[in-house]
Amino acid sequence: MKKLSTAFAACMLAGFVSAQVESQNIVGYNTVTLSQGYNLVAVNFGTVGGGLGLTLQTLFPTTTNGVLLAGFTGGSAATGDNIAFYDPIAGYTVYYLYKGAKTSDTKNYKWVTAAGVVADDTPVASGTAFWFKKVAAGNLDATVAGEAANDVSTTMLVKPGYNTFTSVYPIEWNPNDFGATYWTTNGAVAGSAATGDNIAFYDPTLGYTAYYLYKGAKTSDTKNYKWVSATGVVVADKIMVPGKGAWYKHAGAGFAFSQTKPY
């Protein structure tokens, strides 16, 4: 079993999402299942007591007493597990789980940069989505835990093109919960599946499931500025889930995505 940090060990032992209050904030966790191949993961918690964010080592501890935990694969950038962050301008920043030729290598089973520099303490802010490339067959449960955001509202810049996308708040939600007026006025682009903004989820087995912001030819169309499935059905489910990252493809010049604290 993965080693737990003191901040959330009590939550795990209780077996359900926590109700512990610390520094006036809620401490909790969610578990994501990583499959072989590429997984789009999200972090919806911050560090307990504040700080720059959870670290790679906190998110994905890989050893117990120096022994590699089952499900992880160490190696080179090409053969080991990878974690990759994407920026529309800078492109990808990649880390991999290192394993050298000698068992005495002090970097063994640590997350390193593409240049081989140990990066266990790299901060990962709440509201971040990223790829986890899992090399080994089978599933691996990863627990993301920390302090839920207590800000009354948050704003995230959605840039032109592809953005990794999630929520700072650890709750399930449907983009249509914001209402058509919100999507009409905030700078998002509505249209067809090809011309409107898209939200896409990735599954290692099924591939992508995409939704788009609809705008029909008639202003009286009741689906205007609502999110719909690829077949044009208005989304009724809470498709955004804690721990589950997505792509947001923006067809415009950029806009501020604002969200009010839901708890």
C-alpha positions as CSV (number, residue, x, y, z in Angstrom):
1,M,0.0,0.0,0.0
2,K,1.2,3.5,-0.8
3,K,2.8,5.3,2.1
4,L,0.4,8.1,3.4
5,S,1.5,11.5,4.7
6,T,0.5,12.6,8.2
7,A,-1.9,15.2,6.8
8,F,-4.4,12.7,5.5
9,A,-3.7,9.3,7.1
10,A,-6.7,9.7,9.4
11,C,-8.9,10.3,6.3
12,M,-7.8,7.1,4.7
13,L,-8.3,5.0,7.8
14,A,-11.8,6.3,8.1
15,G,-12.6,5.1,4.6
16,F,-14.5,8.1,3.3
17,V,-14.0,11.7,2.2
18,S,-12.9,13.6,5.3
19,A,-14.8,16.0,7.5
20,Q,-11.7,17.2,9.4
21,V,-11.3,21.0,9.7
22,E,-7.9,22.5,9.9
23,S,-7.1,26.2,9.5
24,Q,-10.8,26.7,8.7
25,N,-10.4,24.6,5.6
26,I,-11.6,21.1,4.8
27,V,-9.1,18.3,4.5
28,G,-10.0,15.5,2.1
29,Y,-8.8,13.1,-0.6
30,N,-9.8,11.4,-3.8
31,T,-8.4,8.2,-5.4
32,V,-7.8,7.9,-9.1
33,T,-7.1,4.6,-10.9
34,L,-4.1,4.7,-13.3
35,S,-4.2,2.2,-16.2
36,Q,-1.4,1.1,-18.4
37,G,-0.7,3.8,-21.0
38,Y,-1.7,7.5,-20.8
39,N,-3.9,8.8,-18.0
40,L,-5.2,12.4,-17.7
41,V,-5.0,13.2,-14.0
42,A,-6.1,16.2,-12.0
43,V,-5.2,17.7,-8.6
44,N,-8.1,19.4,-6.8
45,F,-6.4,19.9,-3.4
46,G,-3.6,22.1,-2.1
47,T,-1.1,21.6,0.7
48,V,-2.5,21.6,4.3
49,G,-1.9,25.0,5.8
50,G,-1.2,26.6,2.4
51,G,1.9,26.6,0.3
52,L,3.0,26.3,-3.4
53,G,1.2,23.1,-3.9
54,L,1.5,19.3,-3.5
55,T,4.8,17.9,-4.7
56,L,5.5,15.1,-7.2
57,Q,6.8,13.0,-4.3
58,T,3.7,13.6,-2.2
59,L,1.4,12.9,-5.1
60,F,3.2,9.7,-6.2
61,P,5.4,8.2,-3.5
62,T,7.2,5.3,-5.2
63,T,9.0,3.4,-2.5
64,T,8.7,2.0,1.0
65,N,12.0,1.5,2.8
66,G,13.8,2.0,-0.5
67,V,11.8,-0.8,-2.3
68,L,9.8,0.2,-5.4
69,L,6.1,-0.1,-4.9
70,A,4.1,-2.5,-7.2
71,G,2.7,-0.8,-10.2
72,F,5.5,1.7,-10.8
73,T,8.3,1.3,-13.4
74,G,11.7,3.0,-13.1
75,G,14.0,3.4,-16.0
76,S,15.0,6.1,-18.5
77,A,12.9,8.8,-19.9
78,A,11.8,6.3,-22.6
79,T,11.3,3.2,-20.4
80,G,10.1,4.6,-17.0
81,D,6.8,6.0,-15.9
82,N,6.4,9.6,-17.1
83,I,4.5,12.7,-15.7
84,A,4.0,15.5,-18.3
85,F,2.6,19.0,-17.8
86,Y,1.3,20.9,-20.8
87,D,1.3,24.7,-21.5
88,P,-0.2,26.1,-24.8
89,I,2.8,28.3,-25.3
90,A,5.7,26.4,-23.7
91,G,4.6,22.9,-24.7
92,Y,5.4,19.9,-22.4
93,T,7.5,19.7,-19.3
94,V,8.3,16.0,-18.6
95,Y,9.5,14.1,-15.5
96,Y,10.3,10.4,-15.3
97,L,10.9,7.7,-12.7
98,Y,14.6,7.1,-12.7
99,K,16.4,3.8,-12.4
100,G,20.2,3.7,-13.0
101,A,22.5,0.8,-13.8
102,K,23.8,0.6,-10.2
103,T,21.6,-0.3,-7.2
104,S,23.6,2.3,-5.2
105,D,22.5,5.1,-7.4
106,T,21.0,7.7,-5.1
107,K,18.5,8.8,-7.8
108,N,16.9,5.4,-8.1
109,Y,13.1,5.5,-8.0
110,K,13.0,9.3,-7.8
111,W,11.2,11.6,-10.1
112,V,13.7,13.5,-12.3
113,T,13.6,16.1,-15.0
114,A,14.3,15.3,-18.7
115,A,17.9,16.3,-17.9
116,G,18.1,13.8,-15.0
117,V,17.8,16.3,-12.1
118,V,15.9,15.0,-9.0
119,A,12.6,16.9,-8.9
120,D,10.6,15.3,-6.1
121,D,9.8,18.7,-4.6
122,T,8.3,20.2,-7.8
123,P,5.0,21.9,-6.7
124,V,1.8,20.9,-8.4
125,A,-0.9,23.5,-7.7
126,S,-4.6,22.7,-7.1
127,G,-6.5,23.0,-10.3
128,T,-3.7,21.4,-12.4
129,A,-4.3,18.6,-14.9
130,F,-1.5,16.5,-16.4
131,W,-0.6,13.2,-18.1
132,F,0.7,10.2,-16.2
133,K,2.1,7.6,-18.5
134,K,2.1,4.2,-16.8
135,V,4.4,1.6,-18.2
136,A,3.4,-1.6,-16.3
137,A,0.3,-3.6,-17.1
138,G,-2.6,-3.5,-14.6
139,N,-4.1,-0.7,-12.5
140,L,-2.6,1.4,-9.8
141,D,-4.6,3.4,-7.3
142,A,-3.2,6.8,-6.6
143,T,-4.6,9.0,-3.7
144,V,-4.6,12.8,-4.0
145,A,-5.1,14.4,-0.7
146,G,-4.7,17.8,1.0
147,E,-6.7,20.9,1.8
148,A,-9.7,22.0,-0.2
149,A,-9.6,25.6,-1.5
150,N,-11.4,28.0,0.7
151,D,-11.5,31.0,-1.7
152,V,-14.9,32.5,-2.3
153,S,-14.2,32.3,-6.0
154,T,-11.3,31.4,-8.4
155,T,-10.4,32.4,-11.9
156,M,-8.3,30.5,-14.4
157,L,-7.1,31.8,-17.7
158,V,-8.1,29.7,-20.7
159,K,-5.6,30.3,-23.5
160,P,-6.2,29.9,-27.2
161,G,-5.8,26.3,-28.4
162,Y,-5.5,23.3,-26.0
163,N,-5.5,23.7,-22.2
164,T,-5.4,21.1,-19.6
165,F,-8.5,21.6,-17.5
166,T,-10.0,20.8,-14.1
167,S,-11.3,22.6,-11.0
168,V,-9.6,24.0,-8.0
169,Y,-12.6,22.8,-5.9
170,P,-12.8,19.0,-5.2
171,I,-16.4,18.6,-6.4
172,E,-18.3,17.0,-9.3
173,W,-19.9,19.5,-11.7
174,N,-21.6,19.9,-15.0
175,P,-20.5,22.9,-17.2
176,N,-24.2,23.5,-17.9
177,D,-24.7,24.2,-14.2
178,F,-23.2,27.7,-14.9
179,G,-26.1,28.5,-17.2
180,A,-26.3,29.6,-20.9
181,T,-25.9,33.3,-19.9
182,Y,-22.5,32.6,-18.3
183,W,-21.2,30.9,-21.4
184,T,-22.6,33.6,-23.7
185,T,-20.8,36.4,-21.9
186,N,-17.5,35.0,-20.6
187,G,-15.6,34.8,-23.8
188,A,-16.1,31.2,-24.6
189,V,-16.8,30.3,-28.3
190,A,-19.9,28.5,-29.3
191,G,-20.5,26.7,-32.6
192,S,-20.3,23.2,-34.0
193,A,-18.0,20.4,-32.8
194,A,-15.4,21.8,-35.2
195,T,-15.8,25.5,-34.5
196,G,-16.9,25.8,-30.9
197,D,-15.0,25.3,-27.6
198,N,-14.5,21.6,-26.7
199,I,-14.0,19.7,-23.4
200,A,-12.4,16.3,-24.0
201,F,-11.7,13.4,-21.6
202,Y,-9.3,10.6,-22.3
203,D,-9.5,6.9,-21.4
204,P,-6.5,4.6,-22.1
205,T,-8.9,2.0,-23.5
206,L,-11.7,4.0,-25.1
207,G,-9.8,7.0,-26.3
208,Y,-11.4,10.5,-26.2
209,T,-14.9,11.5,-25.3
210,A,-15.6,15.1,-26.3
211,Y,-18.3,17.7,-25.7
212,Y,-18.7,21.1,-27.3
213,L,-20.4,24.4,-26.7
214,Y,-23.3,24.5,-29.1
215,K,-24.6,27.4,-31.2
216,G,-27.2,26.8,-33.8
217,A,-28.4,28.8,-36.8
218,K,-31.4,30.2,-35.0
219,T,-31.3,32.5,-32.0
220,S,-34.4,30.7,-30.7
221,D,-32.5,27.3,-30.5
222,T,-32.9,26.2,-26.9
223,K,-29.5,24.4,-27.0
224,N,-27.6,27.6,-27.7
225,Y,-24.6,28.2,-25.4
226,K,-25.1,24.8,-23.8
227,W,-22.6,22.0,-23.7
228,V,-23.6,19.0,-25.8
229,S,-22.3,15.5,-26.6
230,A,-20.7,14.7,-30.0
231,T,-24.3,13.7,-31.1
232,G,-25.8,17.1,-30.0
233,V,-27.4,15.9,-26.8
234,V,-27.4,18.5,-24.0
235,V,-25.0,17.3,-21.2
236,A,-27.0,16.4,-18.0
237,D,-24.3,14.6,-16.1
238,K,-21.6,15.9,-13.8
239,I,-18.8,15.1,-16.2
240,M,-16.1,17.0,-14.3
241,V,-14.9,14.7,-11.5
242,P,-12.2,15.2,-8.8
243,G,-9.0,13.6,-10.0
244,K,-10.1,13.4,-13.6
245,G,-8.4,15.8,-15.9
246,A,-9.6,17.1,-19.3
247,W,-8.6,19.1,-22.3
248,Y,-10.2,22.4,-23.0
249,K,-9.8,23.4,-26.6
250,H,-10.6,27.1,-27.0
251,A,-11.4,28.6,-30.4
252,G,-11.0,32.2,-29.4
253,A,-8.4,34.7,-28.1
254,G,-8.6,33.5,-24.4
255,F,-11.0,34.1,-21.5
256,A,-11.2,34.0,-17.7
257,F,-13.0,30.9,-16.4
258,S,-14.5,31.9,-13.1
259,Q,-15.9,29.5,-10.5
260,T,-17.7,30.2,-7.2
261,K,-16.9,28.0,-4.2
262,P,-19.7,25.4,-4.1
263,Y,-19.5,24.4,-0.4
